[in-house]
């Protein structure tokens, strides 16, 4: 219980504002986002030709409407940008990836890439930007 003895109304309001700001700041640090998508399409070629086409990930990006290449560090090292609008919130998530090709088995592995500074996280009234 809060005692009002000796405390002015303005001091009480300031204390409440400070407490509310502290609570909001803690909640901002607790936001977690997760998601996935699956798209399929017909590719009119045999497996070796299809693998060769998709190995150059930049060519395949047009089939992923919310994902684009933000930075090319090397041919197999990219910073991807996921950008979407959910209602009124504009979301931008950057992700550094390493592309590893297993040509004999026709597999591409897209995994995390370390060693680059993450983007600065920003939260606004209707925007979220972060590193994923």
Secondary structure, DSSP 8 states (H G I E B T S, - for coil): ----TT--HHHHHHHHHHHHHHHHHHHHTT--------------S-HHHHHHHHHSHHHHGGG-TTEEEEEEEETTEEEEEEEEEETTEEEEEEEEEEEEEEGGGTEEEEEE--SS-----EE-SSEEEEE-
